[in-house]
Amino acid sequence: MENIFKEPDLSSQEVVQNPYPHYEAIKSIDPIYKSETIFNGCWLIFDYEDIIYFLKDTTFVSSKRERYLIDALPIEEQNKFDELIKIHSQWYVHYDPPEHTRIRKIMGRGFSKKVLQKLEIEISDHIETILNKLDPYSTLDITEEISKHVPLLTITALLGVDLGDVSKLSEWIDGIAAYMGAEKPNLKVIENAQNAIISFRTYFEKVLDERAKNTEDDDMLSLLIAAHEKEDNLTRDELFAQCSLVAFAGNETTKNLISTTLYLLLNEPGLKEEVMDNKKLIPQLIDESLRYENPVQFVNRIVKQDYTYKGHEFKKGDYIAVMLGAGNRDEKVFTAPDEFNIHRNEGPHLSFGPGIHSCIGQVLAKMEAKLTLNLLLDKYPEIQLAEKSFWRNNPGLRGLKTVNVKLNP
């Protein structure tokens, strides 16, 4: 009797806890796999080499993929989410050149060396304040007490957000994250995301009005306002959209990167001692964490026109899921890819993406993680895990539910 492959449910608890064997099972059938059920019917790309091709190509593949969950809903439901699509579609990461080039150039000024040097001092001060407030004799959750606060406080510096509003922003970001990391449509999740992004807009409309009267000269928000008002190179809708993008993307993945890296550091026998003896290994630790448990497991694209790639017929309108988490464990690129090894000299990993859509905030994200780990280990060198951690049920945005530790002062 013929063996019929049963496609895994990427949203199931079993798969979320360890998706990599399931990626490998699909990849063994075809590394360029046309699914009938995953992402509601989608091409899945698993190999490192092919992932680079699809992320770099702009001739046949488009980044305008913001409707991939909405299009899977019944027609009568789709129009309910026009506001979500309107804002989401104007995130510059969903643009193709030349629109993408125009806005990325503006955004890039907000991540200049000058801006990052100023931010480094502010971030360090924020982390010190957070660490000083901890109860050193308690068992605490690093994700809740440290990891989620570091990027949120960084966003306040980037976008002029009042510190008293951080909890509201965190709630809205969580609503968008559940939507952005989903593999299949869920009406409640999509409704929450739309409510969150509308709340973002209402909030930032007020912030923009206030800041337009008194702009600084080098932070992200001031640069965006200048591009809108002086250069006439950014519409108000685009200005708001980039604010919501920075607030979301600058928080969710960095929060998960910090927690995951610390967990891996404390969970690997002997690794903490090695890093404590040589703090210069921390950047390597962060890079291997990004490879081994990428905070972004997949990104989507949509086919612009019919074409053939390696014998596979792609049709206009087909959705593509580029499986970054699988590419980071491609055995043709990484030796023993399922082992966590901070001394690798292979790759590079795909976690920030190649080409024009590479993560614009990657230097900042790694800076935040490095500062947090350095300062935490300096203050609490005897820190250890209190219990095993488990992954949140979000197939796309990979992060641990909790990382409970004992600080051991």
N, C-alpha and C positions, 0 to 999 in steps of 0.2 A: 504494500500500500504506500502511495506517495506521501512523504512527510510534508505537511503544510505548516509553514512558519507562522507563528502567532506573534504579531507585533506587540511589543511591550507598551504598557500605559505609562508614559513618562511622568505623569502626575501622581502615580501611585506611591504610597509610602515605601514600598519595597525598592522601587527604582530610585526614588529621590535619595534614599540613604546611601546608595552606591550605584550610580547610573552607568559606570564605565563597562562592566561586563555586558550590559544590555546594548550599549553603543557597539561593542565589539561583535555581538551576535548579529546585529543588523549589518554591520560593515562586512562581515564574513560572507554575506549573501551578495552584496554589491556596495562598494564604498561610495557610489553615487546611486542612492536608493530612492525609488519612487514609492512613497508610502500611500496607502489608501486611507489610513485612519489618523496617523500622527500629524499634528497641526492641521487636522481636517483635510488631509490629502496634500502632500507637499514633497518636494525633493529634499533629501537629507544628504549633506556633504560631510564626509568623515575624515578623509585623508588630508594631511598637512599641506601637500602640494596643491590639491584641488581647492582647499579653503583659501589659500593665498590667491589663486586665480579668481575665484568668485568675489572675493573682497576687493580686489584691485580693478576688476573689469568694470568699465562704465559704458561700453558699447552695447552689450546685450543685457546687462543686469542693472536694475535701478534700486536706489535706496528708498524710494517712495513706497514703503511697505506698511504704512501706519494702519491700513485697513485689514490686516490679515486675520485678526480675531473678529472684527465687526462683520466682514464679508461672510463669515461662517454662521451668522445669525439668520433667522427667518427675515425675509424682506420687510415685514411689517414692524420688526424690532429695530432695524438698522438706523432709521431716521431719528430715533430717540437720542442718538449719540452724536449728533452733528457738532455740538460744541466741543466735545472731546476730540473729534477728528480735526476740527478746524484748528485747534491749538496744537495738538500733537503733530499734525502734518507740517507745521511751521518750525518745529525743531530743526535746526540746520543739519543734524545728522540724518534727516529724512529728505534732504535735498540732494540733487545731482548737480554737477557743474553745468553752467557757471554760477548758479545761485549758491551752491554749497561753498564754492571758492570765495565768493563775495563775503559771506557771513563768517566763515572760518577765519578769514584774514582779520576781521574785526575782533572776533573772540580771542584770537591768538595774542593780541595786545594785552589782554587781561591775565595772561600766563607768562608775561615777560620775565626776564631774570630779575629786573628791578622789583616787580610786584612780588615775585616769589621770595626774594630776600626779606622784604618787609613782612610778608606773611609768616615766614619761618619764625621770626621773633614772637609774633602774636600767638602762633600755634603753640610754641614752647611754653609761653606764659599760661595759656589756657590749660594745657596738659598738667602743668605743675599745680595749678589751682584745683583741678579735678582730683589729682592724686592726694593732695593734702586734705581733701574732704572725706577720704575713705576711712572706714573703721578698720584698722590694720589687724584686728583680732577676730574679724568675722569671716565667714565664707561668703563670697560675693560673686555676682555674675559680671564678668568683664564686659560682655556685650551691652548690658543695661547700664553699667556704672561708668564705663570708659569709652568703648568703641563707638557707640552711637553719638556721643557728645562731641568727640573730636571733629568729625567732618561737619556736624551742625554748626559748631562755633566757627569753623573756617568759613562756612557759607555766610555767616553774619558779617564777617570781615569783607568778603567778596561783594556782597550785594546790599550792604547797609541795612541788614535786618536787625530789628531791636532784639536784644537778648531775651527780653520777656516774652517774645513771640515764638521762641524756639520749639516749645512743646506743640504748638499748633502746626508748625511746619513739619515736625516729625510725624504727626498724625496724617497729614496730607501726603507726605512722601510714602508712607506705608501703603496708602490707598493706591497710589500710582504703581508702586513696586509689585503689588499683587497682580495687577493688570499686565505690566510689562514683562513679567516672568512667566506668565501663563502659557500653557501649551494648547489649551482648548478654551472656547468661550464659556463664560459663566456670567449670567445677567447681573447678579449681585455684585460681583467683582468689577464689572464694567461700569455699573451705576456708581459704585463707590469711587472709581477712578475719575469719572466725569465730575462728580461732586467735588472731589479733591482739586482737580485742575481748575474748576470754576472758582473755588475758594482761593487758590493761588492767584488767579487773575484779579479778583477783587482786592486781595491784599496788596499785590504789587502795583496795582493802579494807584493806590494811595502812596506807596513808597516812591514810585516814579515821580508823582506830582511834587512830593516834598523834596526829593533829591534834585529835580530839574532846576529848582530855585537856588540850590547851593551845592554844586558838584565839586568833588575832589578831582584831582588831575590824573590819578593813575590806578584807581581801583576798577574792577570789572564793570560795575554798574555805571560809573561815570563815563567810561569809554563807550558803553552801549548807548547811553543817552546822547553823547556827543555825535556818535554815528547817526543817530536818528535826527537830531535837531540841526547840527551844523553841516554834516556831510550829505544829509539827505540820502543816505545809503542803507537805511534800515527803517522799515515801516513800524508804526507803533505796535501792531499785532506781532510782528517779528521780534521786536524788542521784548515784549512781555514773554513770548514763547521761549526765548533764550534764557530769560530769568528762571522760568519754571524748569527748563532743562538742566541748568547749572545746579539748582536746588535739589533736584532729584538725582541726577547722575553723580553729582559731587558728594552725595551722602551715602546712598545705598551701597554702592560697590566698595567704597572706602571703609565703611563700617564693617562689612563682611571680610574685607582683606585683613583688617587689624585683628579681628577675633579669630579668624581661621589661622593666621600666621602664628599667633600666640598659642593656640591650641596645638598646632603641629609641633611647635618648639617644645612644649611641655610634654607632649605625648610620645615623642621619639626618644628612646632610651639614650642617655648620654649627650643628647644634642644641646640641652640648656647649658650644661657644664662647658661644652666646647665653645659655645657662643659667648658665655660669660668670660672665658679666658681670652677671647679675641672678638671684640665688638665689631671689628671691621667685617665680620662675616654676616652682619645683619642685612646688608643689601642683597647678598646671595640668598639668604634665608627668605627674604621677601619675594625675590624672583622665582625661587623654586616653589614657594607657596602659590604664587600666581599660576604657575604651570600645573601643579599637582591638583589644586582645587580652585580653578578659575571662578571668580565671582560672577562672571557672565558665561553661561554654558553654551549659549547659542545666540546668533543674530540672524535676522531675516532679510531677504531680498526678494524682488519680484522681476520676472523676465519681461523685457521690453519688446522683444521681437523673437520670432521663431529662429532657432539655431540648433546646431549639433555640437556637442562637446563629448569627446571620447566615446563616440558611438551612441550617445544618449540624446534623444530628441526632446528639446525643451520648447514649450509652446508659450506664446505671448500670454501673460497673465498668470502663468504658473508661479506659485510661491516656492522659495528656496529657504531652507534652514541650514545655516552654516554652523556646524557643531564644533565650536571652539574647544570644548572640554575633551572631545575625542581627538581632535588634531594635536592637542598638547600631550597626548599619550600615544602618538603614532610611533610604532617600534622602528620604522624606517629612519626616524629622526632622533629619537631618544632611546638610549640604552636602558634596558630594564625600566620601562616607562611607569610601571605601577609601584616603583620604589621612590620614597622621598629622599632625595640626595642633594644637599645644598652645594656640593662640589662639582656639579655638572659643568661641562664646557661644551654644550650642545644647544641647538636651537637657532634663533631665539624662540621663546614661547610665543603663542598667538594671542595672548590674553588682552592686549591693547589693540590688536588688529594691525594689519599692514596697510600701506597705501594712503590715499587721501582721507580715508575715514578712520585713521588711527586715532586713538583716544587723545584728545587735546589736553586733558588734565592729568596725564599719566605721571609726569614729574611731581606734581602736587600730591597726588594720591600716595606715591611711594615716599615722599617726604613726610607726610602725616604718619604713615605706618612706621617709618624709621624713627622719628622723634618719639612716638608713643612707646615703642619697644625699648629704646635706649633709656628713656626716663623711668619707665616702669621697672626695668631690670636693675637700674642704679639704685632705686629706692627700696625695692623688694627683691633682693637677689635669691632669696629662699622660696620664692613663689612656686606653687605646685598645683596640679589639677586636683580638684576635690571629687570629681566624678566624670564619667564618660559623657560626651556631648552628642547630640543628634541634630540632623539637618532639618531646616524648615521646609515645609511642603511648598516649595517654589522651584519648579524645574529649571527655570531660566536664570534666576538670580540666586546663586547658591550661597547660603549663609547658615551658620549654626544658630539653633534656637537659643541656647545658653552656653556660656563657657564658665562654669563655676570653679573658682580657685580659692586656695588658702594663701594669704599673703605671707604669713610666717615672719613677722617683723623681728 
